[in-house]
Amino acid sequence: MARLLPRSTRWRVALFASLAAALALGIGSYWFVNALRDGLETAAYRLASEKAGAVASLLDAGVKPPDVAKQLEYGGYRISRDKGTDDGCSDTGTKVGQAYVYGPDCVLGRPFGGENTVESQSGTTDGKHFVQASAPLDPVGLETVATAQRILWGGVPAAALLIGGVAWFAVRRSLRAVGSIRAEVDGIRARDLGRRVPVPDSGDEITELAVTMNEMLARLDRSVQRQSRFTADASHELRTPLASMRTQLEVQLAHPDRLDWRHSFENAVLDVTRMEALAGDLLLSKLDADQPAGREPVALADLVTGHVAARPPRDGVEVRAEVEATPVVRGHAGRLERVLRNLVDNAERHAGSRVTIALTAVGGEAVLTVQDDGPGIPAEHREDVFDRFVRLDADRAREDDGGSGLGLAIAAEIARTHGGALRVADSASGARLEFRLPLA
């Protein structure tokens, strides 16, 4: 199907502007010309009515129709009998003053009627005579109307074309900034997301578009940088246990009689376990990023008690729950349970002997806190612990795997997607992590 409208925005806007202007100006011109002519006809009708009334008044005063012709010095009136078929007029008449008398009851004051005239009528009080009067339209007014018609016939199309041209240039000026934005965006590649589109100083929707695109580019830049750091950190974290396993296997192969193979295998199992945990956290982190969280009522009290009951005991560390309220939030039960599990796992790795899970409701929010009695988190690292693959130096010195460094980062991301917040709160001893969610 052929296109009826041009593809260019400038030409479409100019076309619609011209059509709209032509329609509006055409309707306005038609109304204006008719208003002028109506004014002329109203004035002429008033004059004709006054003339008919004057003639009728003379007849009511007893003046005979032929004598009315003698008294009036103007024409434009007609006296006849009542509106019946017999009007009292003969075929021939006698001129009396400015009128012609066709009979005792029929007088015609010429000129009467014709083009560009308006008629009025009146009757006498006794009903014996019927008076008609005509008045011509003002010739100066008629010439004014004709002049206005000629001007508008040519002026309306010219004005419509002028408005269309102005619209074309205005849109072209506005779209010039869009062209610059498009050219800049077309040159942006994945490696130079730090570039930004020019922001015009017009303050209109184009400016808002440029600002929005720059914000989008900034988000993409941050996302790509995070992805790059994530990939680099994941590669580094996987390289360490792999290098350890390779070294142990090479040494074992080179000196099979000098090394304890059982001890080497035990170390290899620890490295494999660490890689397994890291791979699992990477996979779950990817799934959390790709899948939207559902929204359903979740009773946090049941979540806490169920987690504590199902959690396997660890030697030397007690995990207990203090449920002071039964708040209900909206979210994904599995992901919220994962936040709790990651927080408790982190606390249990650092605890000396006890981990406490407390649940309260304050100011329209559910507050879940997990506290341990370990060394705590230094104030300067309270924000860093939520970054991916971050483990403090004390963690790296531990004999166990120290975690993958993803647990708190995953918990913080889940909290954000649920409209909540996860932070490190002040604590007299140990670390205290506080998870807040709006109530359902």
C-alpha angles and dihedrals in degrees: 000000000000118000114249095193128056118255094229115095090213093056093044092052091045091049094049092044091052093047093047092047092048091050094046095044092044093053091044092049092049090051092046095051093046091048090054093050092045088055091053092048092048092053092047092047090052090053092048091049091052090049092050091048092050092052092047090050091055091050091048088052089061099259112147117237093247089051090051087061089054093051100045120076097194136064133215099101138097128203120197141148122279116309091275125118093266103071095169094242124133128202095255130049143189122233113241114178108309093342143067122234113213096173144335090287101030126077128160120195108203139251092046126168124335134132119339094015133122124215132211131180140204138174132221122252094249091047094233097117136041121208127202124184134185133197128190122235115255106273092211089053091048090052089049091053092048091049091049090051092052093048094047094046089061099027099056096059091042092051091047091052091047092052090048090051092049090049090050093053093043093052091044090054092048094046092050087079089048089054090053091049092049092049091050094047091047089058096049116105133179091268096053104043087136089080118101134203119247114264113217118221094227093103093218134116091290089060090049089050092052092047091049092049091050090051089050091050090049090052091048090048092051091046093051091046091050090048091049092049090045092053093046093047092046090050090050093048092049093044094060099061091037091054090047092051092047093050093050093047093048092049091046091051093045095047108023093159099047101051132064104246092198092058090047091051091049090054090047091051089053090051091048090049090051092050090047092053091046092049090049092051091047091051094047091047090053092048091050090052094048102041123065116233117248122231119228135135111277124190104217093196091061089045092054097044092045092050094049092048093050097041113108113238121251123211113260096003124094120200114199135170129223107193110186097163140022104226122177120211135178117246148084110315094206094052094045089051088051091055089053092047093049092049093049092045090052092047093046092054091056101034123110097205111327143048119188124200113197126186123193139150119232129172098342093316135102111231119203116183129185116194132179133189095232130114093291131221120291114242092242091058100046093104097036094061090071093059118099119268092005114147122164120238091254089058093053091053092058119107094231126068094275092218128276095278091242103092099087092037090055091046092051091050092050090049090052094049089052093054093253137109137235120203144156107256128203115273135178091222135006126001122310117195116190124202117192126190131175114250119251 
